[in-house]
Amino acid sequence: MTQPLPPVLAGVVATANEQDGAAPVAPAGAGAGATAPPIDARTRSAAEQFESLFIHEMLRHMHSAARVLRDADGAGDPVNEGLADHADMLLADSLAGRHAFGVADMLLKALAAQNKP
């Protein structure tokens, strides 16, 4: 028996699955002869976007903590902070696209298990 998805993930999946027209693709990591149900391309994209958001938030909080430790008053140059945030966003997108942290893979695996006939 599989556990239900948390509400925030269920909303992402429902939104992705409401879209029509995407050809189903095999889940990430599925080799030849895999028996897992197909995962919609939009669902895969939603999982990657969630992983990107997760990584970006982690990097943002890491930089915020580093600034506080570096500067006694926590103040910094807003231009550099904006550039660092943009760089973090690009890095997060790149890492999520490669499933570097495995968050998207875990989501897709959970969805595949939940959608078994």
Residue frames as qw, qx, qy, qz and C-alpha x, y, z in Angstrom:
[[0.000, 0.889, 0.457, 0.000, 0.00, 0.00, 0.00],
 [0.441, 0.322, -0.009, 0.838, 1.40, 3.38, -0.98],
 [0.175, -0.538, -0.415, 0.712, 1.22, 6.53, 1.11],
 [0.300, 0.865, 0.388, 0.107, -0.87, 9.41, -0.30],
 [0.478, 0.372, -0.005, 0.796, 1.04, 12.38, -1.65],
 [0.175, -0.446, -0.375, 0.794, 1.27, 15.51, 0.48],
 [0.315, 0.799, 0.453, -0.238, -1.30, 18.13, -0.60],
 [0.050, 0.801, -0.282, -0.525, 1.29, 20.42, -2.19],
 [0.163, -0.276, 0.842, 0.433, 2.60, 17.60, -4.41],
 [0.353, 0.450, 0.820, -0.025, -0.88, 16.32, -5.16],
 [0.264, 0.844, 0.192, -0.426, -1.73, 19.80, -6.47],
 [0.002, -0.628, 0.581, 0.517, 1.33, 19.85, -8.72],
 [0.238, 0.000, 0.939, 0.248, 0.52, 16.41, -10.08],
 [0.345, 0.630, 0.662, -0.214, -3.16, 17.22, -10.58],
 [0.212, 0.826, -0.084, -0.516, -2.26, 20.39, -12.48],
 [0.048, -0.464, 0.760, 0.452, 0.21, 18.51, -14.67],
 [0.249, 0.160, 0.949, 0.110, -2.23, 15.68, -15.34],
 [0.363, 0.682, 0.450, -0.448, -5.09, 18.02, -16.26],
 [0.186, 0.654, -0.419, -0.602, -3.14, 19.11, -19.32],
 [0.874, 0.295, 0.379, -0.074, -3.87, 17.10, -22.46],
 [0.622, 0.768, -0.146, -0.044, -1.75, 16.23, -25.46],
 [0.088, -0.726, 0.682, -0.023, 1.55, 15.14, -23.94],
 [0.823, 0.177, -0.529, -0.105, 2.86, 11.75, -24.98],
 [0.787, -0.590, 0.167, -0.072, 3.63, 9.50, -22.02],
 [0.454, 0.626, -0.603, 0.198, 7.29, 8.74, -21.38],
 [0.802, -0.200, -0.522, 0.212, 8.96, 6.15, -19.19],
 [0.481, -0.877, -0.005, 0.016, 9.88, 7.28, -15.68],
 [0.141, 0.828, -0.526, 0.132, 13.41, 8.44, -14.98],
 [0.267, -0.480, 0.823, -0.143, 15.84, 5.59, -14.56],
 [0.854, 0.173, 0.402, -0.282, 13.56, 3.07, -16.28],
 [0.155, -0.421, 0.776, 0.444, 15.60, 0.74, -18.43],
 [0.476, 0.116, -0.674, -0.552, 14.55, -1.61, -21.20],
 [0.505, -0.225, -0.830, -0.077, 11.68, -3.85, -20.17],
 [0.057, -0.028, 0.545, -0.836, 10.57, -1.62, -17.29],
 [0.166, -0.475, -0.847, -0.170, 7.05, -2.43, -16.11],
 [0.063, -0.439, -0.413, 0.796, 6.32, 0.90, -14.42],
 [0.337, 0.784, 0.520, -0.025, 3.37, 2.88, -15.80],
 [0.457, 0.445, 0.164, 0.753, 4.29, 5.67, -18.21],
 [0.232, -0.640, -0.304, 0.666, 4.82, 9.14, -16.77],
 [0.345, 0.876, 0.313, 0.121, 3.46, 12.12, -18.67],
 [0.557, 0.341, -0.052, 0.756, 6.10, 14.58, -19.95],
 [0.177, -0.727, -0.011, -0.664, 4.35, 17.40, -18.10],
 [0.803, -0.588, -0.073, -0.063, 4.45, 15.43, -14.86],
 [0.816, -0.011, -0.058, 0.575, 8.19, 14.89, -15.37],
 [0.252, 0.563, 0.005, 0.787, 8.59, 18.63, -15.99],
 [0.491, -0.748, -0.063, -0.441, 6.62, 19.46, -12.82],
 [0.886, -0.400, -0.077, 0.220, 8.85, 17.11, -10.81],
 [0.652, 0.205, -0.025, 0.729, 11.98, 18.76, -12.22],
 [0.040, -0.693, -0.047, -0.719, 10.56, 22.23, -11.47],
 [0.708, -0.679, -0.086, -0.175, 9.84, 21.14, -7.90],
 [0.853, -0.177, -0.052, 0.488, 13.43, 19.87, -7.54],
 [0.393, 0.476, 0.027, 0.786, 14.69, 23.19, -8.95],
 [0.349, -0.766, -0.073, -0.535, 12.60, 25.13, -6.43],
 [0.854, -0.502, -0.092, 0.103, 13.89, 22.92, -3.60],
 [0.750, 0.050, -0.019, 0.659, 17.54, 23.43, -4.63],
 [0.163, 0.630, 0.072, 0.756, 17.05, 27.19, -5.14],
 [0.539, -0.766, -0.079, -0.342, 15.52, 27.62, -1.69],
 [0.876, -0.353, -0.057, 0.325, 18.33, 25.62, -0.12],
 [0.591, 0.256, 0.029, 0.765, 20.97, 27.79, -1.85],
 [0.096, -0.746, -0.125, -0.647, 19.11, 30.99, -0.95],
 [0.690, -0.710, -0.054, -0.129, 19.02, 30.08, 2.73],
 [0.848, -0.128, -0.021, 0.514, 22.65, 29.01, 2.64],
 [0.388, 0.452, 0.045, 0.802, 23.71, 32.38, 1.21],
 [0.356, -0.784, -0.128, -0.493, 21.49, 34.22, 3.68],
 [0.817, -0.557, -0.058, 0.138, 23.14, 32.44, 6.61],
 [0.735, 0.083, 0.024, 0.673, 26.60, 33.11, 5.19],
 [0.120, 0.671, 0.087, 0.726, 25.81, 36.85, 4.88],
 [0.573, -0.769, -0.078, -0.272, 24.63, 37.03, 8.49],
 [0.862, -0.363, 0.007, 0.355, 27.77, 35.28, 9.68],
 [0.602, 0.297, 0.098, 0.735, 29.97, 37.48, 7.49],
 [0.001, 0.505, 0.020, 0.863, 28.36, 40.83, 8.27],
 [0.099, -0.146, -0.732, 0.658, 27.53, 41.65, 11.86],
 [0.362, 0.296, 0.250, -0.848, 24.51, 43.70, 10.79],
 [0.556, 0.334, 0.761, -0.004, 23.42, 41.29, 8.02],
 [0.401, 0.822, 0.045, -0.401, 23.47, 44.08, 5.44],
 [0.615, -0.074, 0.578, 0.531, 24.99, 43.49, 2.04],
 [0.090, 0.319, -0.389, -0.860, 25.15, 44.96, -1.42],
 [0.671, 0.367, 0.443, -0.469, 21.67, 44.52, -2.98],
 [0.578, 0.617, -0.389, -0.365, 23.13, 44.31, -6.50],
 [0.161, 0.403, -0.900, 0.033, 25.45, 41.46, -5.58],
 [0.428, 0.061, 0.791, -0.434, 22.66, 39.72, -3.67],
 [0.693, 0.495, 0.127, -0.508, 20.39, 39.96, -6.73],
 [0.495, 0.577, -0.613, -0.216, 23.09, 38.58, -8.99],
 [0.076, -0.269, 0.934, -0.223, 23.84, 35.77, -6.55],
 [0.595, 0.227, 0.582, -0.506, 20.13, 34.90, -6.38],
 [0.694, 0.566, -0.172, -0.411, 19.93, 34.79, -10.18],
 [0.302, 0.507, -0.807, -0.027, 23.05, 32.61, -10.36],
 [0.326, -0.094, 0.860, -0.380, 21.54, 30.30, -7.71],
 [0.709, 0.383, 0.289, -0.517, 18.34, 30.02, -9.77],
 [0.616, 0.584, -0.456, -0.266, 20.30, 29.08, -12.91],
 [0.074, 0.390, -0.902, 0.172, 22.38, 26.57, -10.96],
 [0.516, 0.067, 0.698, -0.492, 19.25, 25.06, -9.42],
 [0.751, 0.479, 0.007, -0.454, 17.62, 24.69, -12.85],
 [0.461, 0.565, -0.676, -0.105, 20.74, 23.04, -14.24],
 [0.106, -0.256, 0.909, -0.310, 21.06, 20.62, -11.32],
 [0.624, 0.210, 0.531, -0.533, 17.35, 19.78, -11.38],
 [0.689, 0.528, -0.265, -0.419, 17.47, 19.14, -15.12],
 [0.446, 0.409, -0.794, 0.046, 20.08, 16.45, -14.42],
 [0.825, -0.438, -0.264, -0.242, 18.14, 15.13, -11.39],
 [0.380, 0.508, -0.595, 0.493, 21.32, 15.77, -9.39],
 [0.290, -0.329, 0.601, -0.668, 19.61, 15.64, -5.98],
 [0.149, -0.109, -0.979, -0.081, 17.17, 12.86, -6.91],
 [0.304, 0.263, 0.498, -0.769, 14.09, 14.74, -5.70],
 [0.583, 0.322, -0.268, -0.696, 12.39, 14.57, -9.10],
 [0.433, 0.166, -0.874, -0.144, 13.22, 10.86, -9.38],
 [0.008, 0.128, 0.859, -0.495, 11.67, 10.16, -5.97],
 [0.452, 0.325, 0.232, -0.797, 8.52, 12.06, -6.93],
 [0.580, 0.314, -0.520, -0.542, 8.23, 10.22, -10.23],
 [0.287, 0.082, -0.949, 0.097, 8.78, 6.87, -8.52],
 [0.191, 0.221, 0.701, -0.650, 6.08, 7.65, -5.96],
 [0.537, 0.369, -0.028, -0.758, 3.69, 8.72, -8.70],
 [0.488, 0.256, -0.761, -0.342, 4.41, 5.60, -10.73],
 [0.127, -0.051, -0.943, 0.304, 3.72, 3.41, -7.70],
 [0.313, 0.311, 0.488, -0.753, 0.52, 5.30, -6.95],
 [0.562, 0.422, -0.190, -0.686, -0.71, 4.97, -10.55],
 [0.001, -0.159, 0.973, 0.165, -0.19, 1.20, -10.84],
 [0.596, -0.133, -0.420, -0.671, -3.34, -0.45, -12.19]]
